[in-house]
Amino acid sequence: MSKTTSVNNNVLLKTNVALFSAIGMLVGLLISRSLLSFFMMVFGVIALYDIHPRRWLKHKFWLLGLCWVGIYIISWFWSDDTAAWYERCTVKLPVLLFPLAFHFLPAFTARQLKIFTVAVGIILLYCAGYSVSFFIKDPAYYLEQYRISQVLPTPAGGDYVRFSLTVALFFVWCAYVWPVLHAKTLKWFTGFVMVVIALYLHVLAVRTGLIALYMFVAGWGIFLGLKKSKWLGVGIIIFLMGAAYLGVNYVPTLRTRFGYLSYTYMMYMQGERTGNYSDMGRLISYSIAGKIIKQHPITGVGAGDMLPAMQQGYKQWYPDVVPEKQLLPHNQFMVVWLGCGIIAFLIFVFWCFYPLKVMNKGREGFYLLIVWAILLVPLLVEPMLEVQFGVFVYLFFLLWQKHAMVHKAASANMSIN
């Protein structure tokens, strides 16, 4: 066996294991936290096998992540609740693993990307069917649940926010990978998956997933309008507006959900400040966190003491909010500053925007930009990186898209040369 053949076989083995691990991670997201953790470790180990640690230091995105997560770790010295500190830090370990793993992982073959698309498509079709089956069995009950901001049961331990985001980002992936799906059967299957999960997101009526879906379609319309035909772009935008109108008026769960949001806004304008409504609770959490940050701008209160500090803030400024409605600030940027101070906050901001540095101006760059923008939204309205599922979804889809873009560009350059 020649040396070149041996190297190619090793690369194929590495990417095959990484592909299996990627699918395994998404299965773990849906059914088991421990399974997710296991496949994350496998993915990291196989990608970094034979990579000397000296090469890690050249990866700036990883170094930035190491810095802001490192400040979380150092905040142990001013955190009284060490158990909470430990939990806040351990969920962020993928920040120290995934950027390196994706950076050093060789390119996937077209066949491997097709396998990933089909496998995840089948998994999400099953998940959508599982979720909708509850509504079919008892529509009256679940419509009533939507009136109090409760949605259909979902996989991912009921974390419908991260689950809906996963479904929407997979829709984006299907659109991205479409040009390499040459077989008609594969195109029909992928198109079917895209239609079903788009409809499902409207039935589920979780804002995070719907915003992600509509952001992509709107961005796609603008991109096509600029690159190909302005009338095509305008047509897509009109279709998007029509779909939104039909969804709000004719999908029962979405209509009920929209009515709840309107009612929440009305109550807020009337002076309601109890935190019994989800959006109102977010606004209250911002107010309290802002006041605490002003008191501890340099070091924060410590990663372990964020929730106790917020609870004290509720007691002082919003005593009518019951304990079960008391939240961390629903904004990841505020959370970082609250827990670890202004230096961690500034590094975190730079870390969030750094992936755009490699973005190009073509189709590949558009898809990285839209995935990045979609993932920015939950950072602004959720403490997304304070939970395992949030860290995984954010890093996996962002770095998966970046990996595809970088290797597609490298392949194109090789062809030109």
Backbone torsions as a table, in degrees:
resi	resn	phi	psi	omega
1	MET	NA	131.3	-179.4
2	SER	-73.7	162.3	179.7
3	LYS	-63.2	-39.3	179.9
4	THR	-63.0	-42.5	178.7
5	THR	-63.1	-40.9	179.7
6	SER	-63.0	-43.2	179.2
7	VAL	-63.4	-44.2	179.8
8	ASN	-62.2	-39.3	178.1
9	ASN	-64.7	-39.5	178.4
10	ASN	-65.6	-40.6	177.9
11	VAL	-63.7	-44.4	-179.8
12	LEU	-63.3	-41.0	178.1
13	LEU	-62.6	-43.6	-179.1
14	LYS	-63.2	-45.5	-178.2
15	THR	-71.7	-31.9	176.1
16	ASN	-64.5	-44.3	178.4
17	VAL	-65.8	-40.5	178.3
18	ALA	-63.3	-40.6	177.8
19	LEU	-62.1	-47.1	178.2
20	PHE	-60.7	-39.2	179.5
21	SER	-67.9	-38.2	178.9
22	ALA	-62.2	-45.4	176.7
23	ILE	-64.2	-40.8	178.2
24	GLY	-61.4	-38.3	178.2
25	MET	-63.1	-42.0	179.9
26	LEU	-68.1	-35.8	173.4
27	VAL	-64.3	-42.8	178.0
28	GLY	-61.2	-39.6	176.5
29	LEU	-55.7	-38.4	-173.7
30	LEU	-83.1	-28.2	-172.2
31	ILE	-128.2	-21.2	-171.7
32	SER	-159.9	121.1	177.5
33	ARG	-63.9	-40.1	-178.9
34	SER	-66.3	-37.9	177.4
35	LEU	-65.6	-39.7	176.6
36	LEU	-59.8	-47.5	-179.5
37	SER	-61.6	-40.8	-179.5
38	PHE	-61.3	-49.3	-177.6
39	PHE	-71.5	-27.8	173.4
40	MET	-62.9	-42.5	179.1
41	MET	-66.1	-43.3	178.7
42	VAL	-60.3	-45.1	180.0
43	PHE	-58.8	-45.9	-179.1
44	GLY	-65.7	-43.8	-177.9
45	VAL	-65.0	-45.6	-177.3
46	ILE	-68.3	-35.9	-179.4
47	ALA	-70.5	-33.5	-175.8
48	LEU	-96.8	1.7	178.8
49	TYR	-61.9	130.2	-179.6
50	ASP	72.3	11.3	176.9
51	ILE	-99.6	116.6	-177.4
52	HIS	-69.0	135.5	-179.2
53	PRO	-55.4	-24.2	177.9
54	ARG	-59.3	-30.6	-179.0
55	ARG	-73.2	-22.1	178.7
56	TRP	-61.5	-36.5	-173.3
57	LEU	-68.1	-11.6	178.4
58	LYS	-88.4	-5.4	-176.0
59	HIS	-96.3	102.4	-170.4
60	LYS	-69.0	-35.8	179.6
61	PHE	-62.4	-40.8	177.7
62	TRP	-65.5	-41.5	179.9
63	LEU	-62.9	-39.4	177.1
64	LEU	-64.1	-43.2	176.7
65	GLY	-61.6	-41.2	178.4
66	LEU	-59.9	-37.3	-178.4
67	CYS	-67.5	-51.4	-175.5
68	TRP	-74.1	-33.2	174.5
69	VAL	-69.8	-35.4	177.2
70	GLY	-60.1	-37.0	177.8
71	ILE	-68.1	-36.2	172.2
72	TYR	-55.1	-46.3	-177.9
73	ILE	-65.4	-44.2	-179.0
74	ILE	-64.9	-25.6	-178.4
75	SER	-66.3	-2.4	172.6
76	TRP	-54.1	-34.0	-175.6
77	PHE	-68.1	-21.6	175.9
78	TRP	-124.0	27.1	174.6
79	SER	-111.8	122.1	178.2
80	ASP	-78.7	-37.3	-179.3
81	ASP	-87.7	89.9	-175.8
82	THR	-71.2	-27.3	178.1
83	ALA	-66.5	-44.0	177.7
84	ALA	-67.5	-38.5	176.9
85	TRP	-58.7	-44.4	-179.2
86	TYR	-61.4	-43.4	180.0
87	GLU	-65.2	-43.4	179.1
88	ARG	-60.1	-36.8	-177.2
89	CYS	-79.2	-42.2	-175.0
90	THR	-66.7	-34.1	-179.9
91	VAL	-67.5	-16.2	-178.5
92	LYS	-95.2	3.4	179.6
93	LEU	-58.0	-33.9	176.1
94	PRO	-59.2	-23.6	176.4
95	VAL	-62.8	-27.4	179.8
96	LEU	-92.6	-5.4	-176.8
97	LEU	-114.9	-50.8	-171.9
98	PHE	-62.3	-44.4	-179.6
99	PRO	-58.4	-40.5	177.5
100	LEU	-68.1	-45.1	-177.3
101	ALA	-59.2	-47.9	-179.8
102	PHE	-69.4	-33.9	-178.7
103	HIS	-65.1	-42.3	-175.4
104	PHE	-94.2	-5.1	179.0
105	LEU	-72.6	129.0	177.3
106	PRO	-62.6	168.1	-179.6
107	ALA	-66.5	143.2	171.5
108	PHE	-78.4	150.5	174.5
109	THR	-79.7	163.9	177.3
110	ALA	-59.3	-38.2	179.5
111	ARG	-63.8	-41.4	179.4
112	GLN	-64.7	-39.4	178.4
113	LEU	-66.2	-34.6	176.3
114	LYS	-66.6	-42.4	178.6
115	ILE	-60.8	-45.1	178.1
116	PHE	-58.5	-46.2	-177.3
117	THR	-63.2	-45.2	-179.6
118	VAL	-66.7	-45.7	-177.3
119	ALA	-61.8	-48.9	-178.7
120	VAL	-69.3	-35.2	176.5
121	GLY	-59.0	-45.5	178.5
122	ILE	-62.7	-43.3	-179.7
123	ILE	-60.9	-45.2	-177.3
124	LEU	-73.8	-29.5	173.0
125	LEU	-62.5	-43.4	177.6
126	TYR	-62.0	-43.8	-178.8
127	CYS	-62.5	-42.1	178.6
128	ALA	-62.9	-43.4	178.4
129	GLY	-62.5	-42.3	177.8
130	TYR	-58.6	-46.6	-177.0
131	SER	-67.0	-47.1	-177.7
132	VAL	-67.6	-26.2	-179.0
133	SER	-58.7	-31.2	178.3
134	PHE	-66.3	-40.7	179.6
135	PHE	-67.6	-39.0	179.9
136	ILE	-63.1	-37.8	-178.8
137	LYS	-70.3	-36.3	-175.7
138	ASP	-149.0	73.1	-176.4
139	PRO	-61.8	-38.3	-177.7
140	ALA	-62.0	-43.6	-178.7
141	TYR	-62.9	-46.2	-175.5
142	TYR	-74.5	-28.3	172.8
143	LEU	-65.4	-37.9	176.2
144	GLU	-65.9	-37.3	177.1
145	GLN	-62.7	-37.9	179.0
146	TYR	-65.4	-24.3	178.4
147	ARG	-69.2	-19.8	178.4
148	ILE	-115.3	26.5	173.1
149	SER	67.9	29.4	172.5
150	GLN	-107.3	137.2	-175.5
151	VAL	-111.4	178.0	179.4
152	LEU	-61.1	149.3	174.8
153	PRO	-59.2	141.6	179.6
154	THR	-133.3	162.2	168.8
155	PRO	-66.2	-166.7	-177.5
156	ALA	62.9	37.3	177.2
157	GLY	61.5	27.2	-179.1
158	GLY	79.5	6.2	177.5
159	ASP	-79.3	80.5	-173.3
160	TYR	-69.2	-23.2	179.0
161	VAL	-66.9	-54.2	179.5
162	ARG	-67.5	-33.7	178.9
163	PHE	-66.2	-46.7	179.8
164	SER	-63.5	-35.3	177.7
165	LEU	-65.7	-40.3	176.8
166	THR	-61.2	-44.9	179.3
167	VAL	-61.7	-45.1	-179.0
168	ALA	-65.6	-41.1	-179.5
169	LEU	-69.5	-30.2	174.8
170	PHE	-69.6	-34.4	173.6
171	PHE	-57.8	-44.3	178.1
172	VAL	-62.2	-42.2	179.4
173	TRP	-61.1	-43.1	179.8
174	CYS	-58.7	-41.6	177.8
175	ALA	-65.3	-38.7	-179.6
176	TYR	-66.0	-43.9	-173.3
177	VAL	-82.6	-7.6	-175.3
178	TRP	-50.3	-43.7	-177.1
179	PRO	-61.1	-23.3	-179.6
180	VAL	-93.6	0.5	178.7
181	LEU	-89.7	80.0	-172.5
182	HIS	-76.1	-32.9	-178.6
183	ALA	-69.6	133.7	-178.4
184	LYS	-61.0	-39.8	179.9
185	THR	-60.4	-42.2	-179.9
186	LEU	-66.9	-39.7	177.4
187	LYS	-64.7	-43.5	178.6
188	TRP	-61.6	-42.6	180.0
189	PHE	-64.0	-46.6	-178.4
190	THR	-64.6	-41.0	176.6
191	GLY	-61.7	-41.4	177.4
192	PHE	-61.0	-44.5	178.8
193	VAL	-60.3	-44.4	-178.5
194	MET	-61.9	-42.9	179.2
195	VAL	-64.0	-46.0	-176.6
196	VAL	-64.5	-47.1	-176.6
197	ILE	-72.1	-27.8	174.8
198	ALA	-66.7	-44.1	176.4
199	LEU	-64.0	-40.9	-179.6
200	TYR	-61.5	-40.5	179.0
201	LEU	-60.1	-33.3	177.2
202	HIS	-72.5	-36.6	177.5
203	VAL	-69.1	-43.6	179.4
204	LEU	-63.9	-37.6	173.1
205	ALA	61.5	39.3	172.3
206	VAL	-93.4	125.2	-172.7
207	ARG	-59.4	-38.6	-177.4
208	THR	-58.0	-48.0	-179.9
209	GLY	-67.5	-41.1	-179.4
210	LEU	-67.7	-41.6	177.7
211	ILE	-61.2	-42.1	178.6
212	ALA	-61.0	-45.5	180.0
213	LEU	-62.1	-47.4	-177.4
214	TYR	-70.3	-33.5	174.8
215	MET	-60.6	-43.7	-179.5
216	PHE	-64.7	-49.2	-177.0
217	VAL	-63.0	-41.0	178.0
218	ALA	-64.4	-45.6	178.9
219	GLY	-63.4	-39.1	178.5
220	TRP	-63.1	-41.9	178.1
221	GLY	-62.4	-43.3	178.7
222	ILE	-64.7	-43.3	-179.2
223	PHE	-61.6	-47.0	179.7
224	LEU	-66.6	-35.1	178.0
225	GLY	-63.6	-37.0	179.8
226	LEU	-77.8	-35.8	-173.2
227	LYS	-91.9	-32.2	-173.1
228	LYS	-120.9	-68.4	-175.5
229	SER	-146.2	127.1	179.7
230	LYS	-65.6	-30.1	179.4
231	TRP	-70.9	-34.4	175.1
232	LEU	-64.2	-43.7	178.6
233	GLY	-62.6	-44.8	178.5
234	VAL	-62.7	-39.1	178.8
235	GLY	-61.6	-40.7	179.4
236	ILE	-66.3	-41.7	179.3
237	ILE	-64.2	-41.3	178.2
238	ILE	-64.4	-41.8	177.0
239	PHE	-60.5	-41.4	-180.0
240	LEU	-61.4	-45.1	179.7
241	MET	-64.1	-39.6	177.9
242	GLY	-65.2	-41.6	178.9
243	ALA	-63.3	-40.5	178.8
244	ALA	-63.6	-43.1	-179.9
245	TYR	-63.5	-46.2	-179.8
246	LEU	-64.6	-39.6	-179.6
247	GLY	-62.4	-48.6	-177.5
248	VAL	-65.2	-31.7	-175.5
249	ASN	-93.6	-22.6	-171.9
250	TYR	-125.8	-9.0	174.3
251	VAL	-95.1	112.1	-171.1
252	PRO	-55.0	-45.8	-177.7
253	THR	-65.1	-41.8	-179.5
254	LEU	-68.7	-38.4	178.3
255	ARG	-63.4	-43.4	178.8
256	THR	-66.0	-40.8	178.8
257	ARG	-62.4	-42.8	179.6
258	PHE	-64.6	-38.2	177.5
259	GLY	-63.3	-37.9	177.8
260	TYR	-63.9	-41.3	179.6
261	LEU	-63.9	-41.6	179.0
262	SER	-63.4	-40.8	179.0
263	TYR	-65.4	-40.6	178.1
264	THR	-59.8	-44.9	179.8
265	TYR	-62.1	-41.5	179.7
266	MET	-62.1	-43.3	179.9
267	MET	-65.1	-37.4	178.8
268	TYR	-64.5	-42.9	179.6
269	MET	-66.0	-23.9	178.1
270	GLN	-86.0	0.7	175.2
271	GLY	101.2	6.0	178.6
272	GLU	-65.4	128.0	-178.8
273	ARG	-140.3	37.7	-176.1
274	THR	-90.9	-13.7	-177.8
275	GLY	79.3	11.0	-179.9
276	ASN	-78.3	-4.9	179.4
277	TYR	-119.2	138.3	-169.1
278	SER	-58.2	-48.8	-178.2
279	ASP	-68.3	-36.0	177.7
280	MET	-64.1	-38.5	177.5
281	GLY	-61.6	-36.8	177.3
282	ARG	-62.6	-47.4	-177.7
283	LEU	-62.1	-39.6	178.3
284	ILE	-65.0	-41.1	-179.7
285	SER	-63.6	-35.5	177.5
286	TYR	-65.2	-43.1	-178.4
287	SER	-61.4	-47.0	-178.6
288	ILE	-66.3	-46.4	-178.7
289	ALA	-60.8	-40.0	179.4
290	GLY	-60.6	-40.3	179.6
291	LYS	-68.4	-39.0	179.7
292	ILE	-69.9	-39.0	178.8
293	ILE	-60.9	-38.3	177.8
294	LYS	-62.5	-29.3	179.7
295	GLN	-80.6	-26.6	-177.7
296	HIS	-134.0	61.0	-172.5
297	PRO	-72.6	-27.7	-172.4
298	ILE	-84.8	-51.3	-175.0
299	THR	-107.7	-12.8	-172.9
300	GLY	72.7	-174.9	-177.6
301	VAL	-93.0	-4.5	-175.6
302	GLY	101.5	137.0	-176.4
303	ALA	-59.1	-30.3	-178.6
304	GLY	-81.0	-18.7	-171.7
305	ASP	-109.1	14.7	-178.6
306	MET	-63.3	-49.2	-177.6
307	LEU	-66.3	-44.5	175.2
308	PRO	-58.2	-38.8	178.6
309	ALA	-64.5	-41.6	177.5
310	MET	-65.4	-40.4	179.5
311	GLN	-62.5	-38.7	176.2
312	GLN	-66.3	-36.7	177.3
313	GLY	-65.2	-41.1	176.5
314	TYR	-60.7	-43.6	-179.0
315	LYS	-62.0	-36.2	-176.6
316	GLN	-81.1	-43.4	-170.7
317	TRP	-108.6	-26.3	-179.1
318	TYR	-135.7	67.4	-174.7
319	PRO	-66.2	-16.4	-179.0
320	ASP	-79.0	-10.9	179.9
321	VAL	-80.1	122.5	-178.0
322	VAL	-70.2	154.6	-175.0
323	PRO	-54.1	-39.1	-177.7
324	GLU	-69.9	-12.1	177.7
325	LYS	-101.8	3.7	-179.3
326	GLN	-85.1	127.8	-166.9
327	LEU	-124.4	158.9	159.1
328	LEU	-67.6	155.6	176.7
329	PRO	-57.9	130.2	-177.8
330	HIS	-83.0	60.6	177.7
331	ASN	-161.3	117.4	-174.2
332	GLN	-63.6	-33.2	179.5
333	PHE	-65.0	-42.4	177.5
334	MET	-66.8	-36.8	179.4
335	VAL	-61.1	-45.8	-179.5
336	VAL	-61.2	-45.0	179.7
337	TRP	-66.7	-43.0	179.6
338	LEU	-58.5	-44.0	-175.2
339	GLY	-82.5	-37.4	-167.5
340	CYS	-128.7	1.2	172.4
341	GLY	92.7	179.2	-170.1
342	ILE	-70.1	-33.2	-179.5
343	ILE	-65.7	-45.9	177.2
344	ALA	-60.8	-40.6	179.7
345	PHE	-60.3	-47.2	-178.1
346	LEU	-65.5	-41.3	177.7
347	ILE	-65.1	-40.1	179.7
348	PHE	-62.8	-42.7	177.5
349	VAL	-59.5	-46.5	-179.8
350	PHE	-62.8	-40.6	178.5
351	TRP	-61.3	-42.5	-178.7
352	CYS	-62.6	-38.5	-175.7
353	PHE	-90.2	-12.0	-174.4
354	TYR	-60.3	-38.0	-179.4
355	PRO	-56.8	-23.8	179.7
356	LEU	-69.3	-14.3	-178.7
357	LYS	-62.6	-30.8	-177.4
358	VAL	-93.6	1.9	-175.9
359	MET	-69.8	134.6	174.2
360	ASN	-101.1	-179.9	-172.9
361	LYS	-95.0	0.9	-178.0
362	GLY	-94.4	-159.3	-178.7
363	ARG	-60.2	-41.9	-179.5
364	GLU	-60.2	-44.3	180.0
365	GLY	-64.9	-37.3	178.3
366	PHE	-60.2	-44.9	-177.4
367	TYR	-67.3	-37.5	175.7
368	LEU	-65.0	-43.0	-179.7
369	LEU	-61.6	-44.4	-176.1
370	ILE	-70.2	-37.1	176.1
371	VAL	-65.4	-43.3	178.2
372	TRP	-60.1	-45.2	-178.3
373	ALA	-65.2	-41.6	177.9
374	ILE	-59.9	-41.6	-178.3
375	LEU	-76.4	-19.5	176.2
376	LEU	-68.9	-35.4	-176.0
377	VAL	-57.3	-52.1	178.8
378	PRO	-63.7	-25.8	175.1
379	LEU	-64.3	-29.8	-178.1
380	LEU	-82.2	-20.8	-174.4
381	VAL	-126.1	5.5	179.7
382	GLU	-145.3	152.2	168.1
383	PRO	-82.2	63.1	-165.1
384	MET	-61.6	-37.1	-174.8
385	LEU	-90.6	15.5	175.1
386	GLU	-99.3	0.5	178.2
387	VAL	-129.6	151.1	-175.5
388	GLN	-57.6	-48.1	-176.9
389	PHE	-63.1	-38.3	180.0
390	GLY	-65.0	-44.2	178.5
391	VAL	-61.4	-44.2	-178.8
392	PHE	-63.7	-50.9	-176.7
393	VAL	-61.3	-43.1	-179.2
394	TYR	-61.5	-52.8	-175.4
395	LEU	-71.2	-42.0	-174.3
396	PHE	-62.3	-53.5	-174.2
397	PHE	-71.4	-35.8	178.2
398	LEU	-65.6	-48.4	-176.1
399	LEU	-76.2	-29.6	174.5
400	TRP	-62.7	-44.6	179.5
401	GLN	-68.5	-40.4	178.2
402	LYS	-63.9	-41.4	178.2
403	HIS	-60.6	-44.9	179.0
404	ALA	-62.5	-41.6	-178.6
405	MET	-66.1	-48.0	-176.9
406	VAL	-61.3	-43.6	-177.0
407	HIS	-76.7	-28.4	174.2
408	LYS	-66.6	-41.6	178.5
409	ALA	-65.6	-40.6	178.8
410	ALA	-64.3	-39.7	178.3
411	SER	-64.4	-39.7	179.0
412	ALA	-65.6	-39.2	179.1
413	ASN	-65.7	-38.5	178.0
414	MET	-63.8	-39.1	-178.8
415	SER	-66.3	-39.4	-179.5
416	ILE	-67.2	-42.6	-178.4
417	ASN	-73.5	NA	NA
